[in-house]
């Protein structure tokens, strides 16, 4: 531990903030002669567990309220020695961040120590290869890279990047020879998205700018692909969007099963059996469907089998509700942001799932900035905020990203006679310690209220990255408890406008819960929450919930059947081993005025 600590402490400075907004740097502490025993760990006495913390540029015009900030320390604490030792998802990130900060020699020592302690630690092999490459030690870099690839690390990891860090290794004769022995037409994907009753989109990432072609084949009544090509479309991957391409398929039939293949240039990229998918039923028609959902998907290698568990249930869609990859670095991207996505996107389990199951995603604090963040009311401030959204957009394929006036991760999805409203609870969130805070911002909130008012769907599902239920995170302003007036405005609109069939989905807390929210002026609302897809960290359960599961990784499965006289919705909690551990059955008549 002491060896790790000595290397870690040299990599990153930390900053402290008290709850009044006073910023105190390590340098000023030393200059004034203050001796703090907690200096290395960035921990200090504070008045309460949750407080205001922000960097200097967040305080405008002398205000003591930061327009952006966090309820936790604003620093690189997520990459501290303590975090990296406790959380395996942080180890590779910390080492890569050290390389980006020009400390490759220190990272060589740290990575080698990690490998010595655990020879199966492929992330440390990866960062060691990058560090050697940056130091000009190309033979050592190739030796480590080859060992990692032979041990099972996908070669795509080295091709995806960060490219500017790995380029010296990739240009070596040894690596080029190794690469010539393998066929790697696409690095990530194919990922299915934007499925509707008439179309779909296919996302891929390539090693260089290439023309990507997707051919769609009809399936026979047994679901077996035929030779009949029903549509073919192309797109070109673009270096300006991290070598991704999105192929738009727009001439498909409702409620129909298809298979597809992907060609990059002249090379067939689809190996083995073709991935299959089905379009949604016609708009407004009754449905029987299953939606897998959850958040809290930090990269833990042995938990990546979760994606195969989800696949086994053959859901009609996968909703990822934030904390999808855990970046926690609110600054202009230099490599760590994309590296964090690449770890997940290179996993064969994830690729198998998303090639056949359409993905609809939103982000949360760990994806867009850092823990418990509010990002403020502006579209383009702080300066890194639009860049964080750009990285998010490069790695998912959603139906929309807000609108031209208020970009973000909010949009509507309709499947048959069910409307889903995906909410961005971070981009326009204001300081919860100020007056009249908002989580959604005025434009998104107006869109939501109008959409609910106009919806004729049997069920209207409000999809939030943070819990709706009071008490899900006691004392915190980070959930909807910190935005009481806005939550009440939404819930009151449901009651005054007699909007039936509202269901609530949420994530954030590292467990799977169901909560009943009794309403004095209308029917009870049910918050179905799941956010421990692959995380190892767990949050405690509370007796006030209907049920709670936090013993292992889990996901939520929402089954909806509107073909019955009294339409049904059922929430199940399913653990990583595929076992159903809790069930909440609901009927439309329970959700009616």
Long-range contacts (C-beta under 8 A, 24 or more apart in sequence): 1-85, 3-113, 4-81, 4-84, 4-85, 4-110, 4-113, 5-40, 5-81, 7-106, 7-109, 7-110, 7-113, 8-80, 8-81, 8-84, 8-94, 8-110, 9-40, 9-81, 10-103, 10-106, 11-94, 11-97, 11-98, 11-101, 11-103, 11-106, 11-107, 12-76, 12-79, 12-80, 12-97, 12-98, 12-101, 14-42, 14-75, 14-76, 14-77, 14-80, 15-42, 15-55, 15-73, 15-74, 15-75, 16-42, 16-44, 16-73, 16-75, 17-52, 17-53, 17-54, 17-73, 17-74, 18-44, 18-46, 18-51, 19-46, 19-47, 19-48, 19-51, 19-52, 19-53, 20-52, 20-64, 21-52, 21-54, 21-59, 21-64, 21-65, 21-66, 23-55, 23-56, 40-81, 41-80, 41-82, 42-73, 42-75, 42-77, 42-80, 48-475, 49-475, 49-476, 50-372, 50-475, 50-476, 50-477, 50-478, 52-431, 52-433, 57-382, 58-376, 58-382, 65-431, 65-433, 65-434, 66-431, 67-376, 67-377, 67-378, 67-381, 67-430, 67-431, 68-373, 68-374, 68-375, 68-376, 68-381, 68-382, 68-385, 68-431, 69-373, 69-374, 69-431, 70-365, 70-369, 70-370, 70-371, 70-372, 70-373, 70-374, 71-371, 71-372, 71-432, 71-476, 71-477, 71-478, 72-370, 72-371, 72-372, 74-370, 76-329, 78-326, 78-328, 78-370, 78-371, 79-328, 87-298, 87-536, 87-537, 88-300, 88-301, 88-536, 89-298, 89-299, 89-300, 89-326, 89-535, 89-536, 91-121, 91-123, 91-124, 92-123, 92-124, 92-126, 92-127, 92-339, 92-343, 93-336, 93-339, 93-340, 95-123, 95-124, 95-127, 95-131, 96-127, 96-130, 96-162, 96-335, 96-336, 96-339, 97-329, 97-336, 99-127, 99-130, 99-131, 99-134, 99-165, 100-162, 100-165, 100-334, 100-335, 100-336, 104-130, 104-131, 104-132, 104-134, 104-135, 105-131, 105-135, 107-131, 108-132, 108-135, 120-151, 122-148, 122-151, 122-152, 122-153, 122-301, 123-301, 123-343, 125-151, 125-153, 126-153, 126-157, 126-158, 129-158, 129-166, 129-169, 130-162, 130-165, 130-166, 130-169, 132-169, 133-165, 133-166, 133-168, 133-169, 134-165, 134-168, 136-168, 138-168, 138-169, 138-172, 138-174, 139-174, 141-168, 141-169, 141-172, 142-169, 142-172, 142-174, 142-175, 142-178, 145-169, 145-175, 146-174, 146-178, 149-178, 154-346, 154-347, 154-348, 155-179, 155-182, 155-184, 156-184, 156-187, 156-188, 156-342, 156-346, 157-342, 157-343, 157-346, 159-184, 159-187, 159-207, 160-187, 160-188, 160-205, 160-338, 160-342, 160-345, 160-346, 161-335, 161-338, 161-339, 161-342, 162-334, 162-335, 162-336, 162-338, 162-339, 164-335, 165-335, 183-267, 185-262, 185-263, 185-264, 185-265, 185-267, 185-268, 185-269, 186-212, 186-262, 186-264, 186-269, 187-243, 187-345, 187-346, 188-342, 188-345, 188-346, 188-351, 189-262, 189-345, 189-351, 189-354, 189-355, 190-214, 190-260, 190-262, 190-269, 190-270, 190-275, 190-351, 190-354, 190-355, 191-351, 191-354, 191-355, 191-359, 191-396, 191-397, 192-275, 192-277, 192-354, 192-355, 192-356, 192-357, 192-358, 192-359, 192-397, 193-358, 193-359, 193-360, 193-396, 193-397, 193-398, 194-358, 194-397, 194-398, 194-399, 195-277, 195-279, 195-280, 195-317, 195-358, 196-279, 196-280, 196-399, 197-254, 197-255, 197-279, 197-280, 197-281, 197-282, 197-283, 198-250, 198-251, 198-252, 198-253, 198-254, 198-279, 199-248, 199-249, 199-250, 199-251, 199-252, 199-279, 200-249, 200-252, 200-277, 200-279, 200-358, 201-246, 201-247, 201-248, 201-249, 201-397, 202-246, 202-247, 202-249, 202-260, 202-262, 202-397, 203-244, 203-245, 203-246, 203-247, 203-396, 203-397, 204-237, 204-244, 204-245, 204-247, 204-262, 204-264, 204-269, 205-237, 205-242, 205-243, 205-244, 205-245, 205-345, 206-237, 206-243, 206-244, 206-245, 206-264, 207-243, 208-237, 208-239, 208-243, 209-236, 209-237, 209-238, 209-239, 209-243, 210-236, 210-237, 210-245, 210-264, 210-265, 211-235, 211-236, 211-264, 211-265, 212-236, 212-237, 212-245, 212-247, 212-262, 212-263, 212-264, 213-247, 213-262, 213-263, 213-264, 214-247, 214-249, 214-260, 214-261, 214-262, 214-263, 215-260, 215-261, 215-263, 216-249, 216-252, 216-258, 216-259, 216-260, 217-258, 217-259, 217-260, 217-261, 217-274, 218-258, 219-257, 219-258, 219-259, 219-276, 223-257, 223-276, 225-259, 225-274, 225-276, 230-258, 241-393, 241-394, 242-338, 242-394, 242-395, 244-394, 244-395, 246-397, 252-279, 253-279, 254-279, 254-280, 254-281, 254-282, 255-279, 255-280, 255-281, 255-282, 275-355, 275-356, 276-356, 277-356, 277-357, 277-358, 278-316, 280-316, 280-415, 280-416, 281-415, 281-416, 282-416, 283-414, 283-416, 284-416, 284-417, 284-456, 285-416, 285-417, 286-416, 286-417, 286-458, 286-562, 286-563, 287-415, 287-416, 287-417, 287-418, 287-560, 287-561, 287-562, 287-563, 288-560, 288-561, 288-562, 288-563, 289-316, 289-317, 289-415, 289-416, 289-418, 289-559, 289-560, 290-314, 290-315, 290-316, 290-557, 290-558, 290-559, 290-560, 291-315, 291-316, 291-317, 291-318, 291-319, 291-557, 291-558, 291-559, 291-560, 292-317, 292-318, 292-319, 292-357, 292-555, 292-556, 292-557, 293-318, 293-319, 293-320, 293-321, 293-463, 293-505, 293-507, 293-530, 293-555, 293-556, 293-557, 293-558, 294-319, 294-320, 294-321, 294-507, 294-512, 294-530, 294-531, 294-532, 294-533, 294-554, 294-555, 294-556, 295-320, 295-321, 295-322, 295-323, 295-324, 295-364, 295-465, 295-507, 295-508, 295-530, 295-531, 295-533, 296-323, 296-507, 296-508, 296-510, 296-531, 296-532, 296-533, 296-534, 296-535, 297-323, 297-324, 297-325, 297-326, 297-344, 297-533, 297-534, 297-535, 298-323, 298-325, 298-326, 298-534, 298-535, 298-536, 298-537, 299-325, 299-326, 299-340, 299-343, 299-344, 299-534, 300-534, 300-535, 300-536, 303-533, 303-534, 303-535, 303-536, 303-553, 303-576, 304-347, 304-349, 304-350, 304-534, 305-349, 305-576, 306-349, 306-533, 306-534, 306-553, 306-555, 306-576, 307-347, 307-349, 307-350, 307-352, 307-353, 308-349, 308-352, 308-353, 309-555, 309-574, 309-576, 309-577, 309-578, 310-353, 310-357, 310-555, 311-349, 311-352, 311-353, 311-356, 311-357, 312-578, 313-557, 313-574, 313-578, 314-357, 315-357, 315-557, 316-357, 316-358, 316-415, 317-357, 317-358, 317-359, 317-360, 317-415, 318-353, 318-354, 318-357, 318-358, 318-359, 318-360, 319-360, 319-361, 319-420, 319-422, 319-463, 319-505, 320-359, 320-360, 320-361, 320-362, 321-361, 321-362, 321-364, 321-463, 321-464, 321-465, 321-505, 321-506, 321-507, 321-530, 321-531, 322-362, 322-363, 322-364, 322-365, 322-366, 322-367, 322-465, 322-466, 322-507, 322-508, 322-531, 323-364, 323-365, 323-366, 323-367, 323-465, 323-507, 323-508, 323-531, 323-535, 324-361, 324-363, 324-364, 324-367, 325-366, 325-367, 326-366, 326-367, 327-366, 327-367, 327-368, 327-388, 328-366, 328-369, 328-370, 328-371, 329-370, 330-369, 330-370, 330-373, 330-382, 330-384, 330-388, 331-384, 332-383, 332-384, 332-387, 333-387, 333-388, 333-390, 333-391, 337-388, 337-391, 338-391, 338-394, 338-395, 341-391, 341-395, 345-395, 359-396, 359-397, 360-398, 360-399, 360-413, 360-420, 360-422, 361-396, 361-398, 361-409, 362-409, 362-410, 362-422, 362-423, 362-424, 362-463, 362-465, 363-392, 363-409, 363-424, 363-426, 363-465, 364-425, 364-426, 364-465, 364-466, 364-507, 364-508, 365-426, 365-478, 367-392, 368-392, 368-426, 368-427, 369-426, 372-476, 372-478, 373-426, 373-429, 374-426, 374-429, 374-430, 374-431, 374-432, 374-437, 375-426, 375-427, 375-428, 375-429, 376-428, 376-429, 376-430, 376-431, 377-428, 377-430, 377-438, 377-441, 379-406, 379-407, 385-427, 389-427, 398-422, 402-427, 402-444, 403-443, 403-447, 405-443, 406-441, 406-443, 406-444, 408-444, 410-440, 410-444, 410-447, 412-451, 414-457, 416-562, 417-456, 417-457, 417-458, 417-459, 417-562, 418-457, 418-458, 418-459, 418-460, 418-461, 418-560, 418-562, 419-451, 419-455, 419-457, 419-459, 419-460, 419-461, 420-461, 420-463, 421-448, 421-451, 421-452, 421-460, 421-461, 421-462, 421-463, 422-463, 423-448, 423-462, 423-463, 423-464, 423-465, 425-464, 425-465, 425-466, 426-465, 432-477, 432-478, 432-482, 432-483, 433-477, 436-485, 437-482, 437-483, 437-486, 438-483, 438-486, 439-466, 439-480, 439-482, 439-483, 439-486, 440-486, 445-486, 445-489, 445-490, 448-490, 449-489, 449-490, 449-493, 452-493, 452-494, 452-497, 452-499, 452-502, 453-493, 453-497, 453-499, 455-499, 457-501, 458-501, 458-562, 458-567, 458-588, 459-501, 459-502, 459-503, 459-560, 459-562, 459-567, 459-569, 459-588, 459-591, 460-499, 460-501, 460-502, 460-503, 461-502, 461-503, 461-504, 461-505, 461-558, 462-490, 462-502, 462-503, 462-504, 462-505, 463-505, 463-506, 464-504, 464-505, 464-506, 464-507, 465-506, 465-507, 465-508, 466-506, 466-507, 466-508, 467-506, 467-508, 467-509, 467-513, 467-515, 467-527, 467-529, 468-504, 468-506, 468-515, 468-517, 468-525, 468-527, 469-504, 469-506, 469-513, 469-515, 469-517, 469-527, 469-529, 469-545, 470-517, 471-542, 471-544, 472-506, 472-509, 472-513, 472-515, 472-527, 472-529, 472-542, 472-545, 473-508, 473-509, 474-542, 478-508, 479-508, 491-517, 491-519, 491-522, 491-525, 492-521, 494-522, 494-525, 495-519, 495-521, 495-522, 495-593, 496-521, 498-593, 500-588, 500-591, 500-592, 500-593, 501-567, 501-588, 501-591, 501-592, 502-591, 503-528, 503-558, 503-569, 503-586, 503-591, 504-528, 505-529, 505-556, 505-558, 506-531, 507-531, 509-539, 510-535, 510-537, 510-538, 510-539, 510-550, 511-538, 511-539, 511-540, 511-541, 511-548, 511-549, 511-550, 511-554, 512-548, 512-549, 512-550, 512-554, 512-555, 512-556, 512-573, 512-581, 512-582, 513-541, 513-545, 513-546, 513-547, 513-548, 513-549, 514-545, 514-546, 514-547, 514-548, 514-571, 514-582, 514-584, 515-544, 515-545, 515-546, 516-546, 522-593, 523-590, 523-591, 523-592, 523-593, 524-590, 526-571, 526-584, 526-586, 526-591, 528-556, 528-558, 528-571, 528-584, 529-556, 530-554, 530-555, 530-556, 530-573, 546-584, 547-573, 547-582, 547-584, 549-573, 549-575, 549-581, 549-582, 551-575, 552-576, 552-577, 554-581
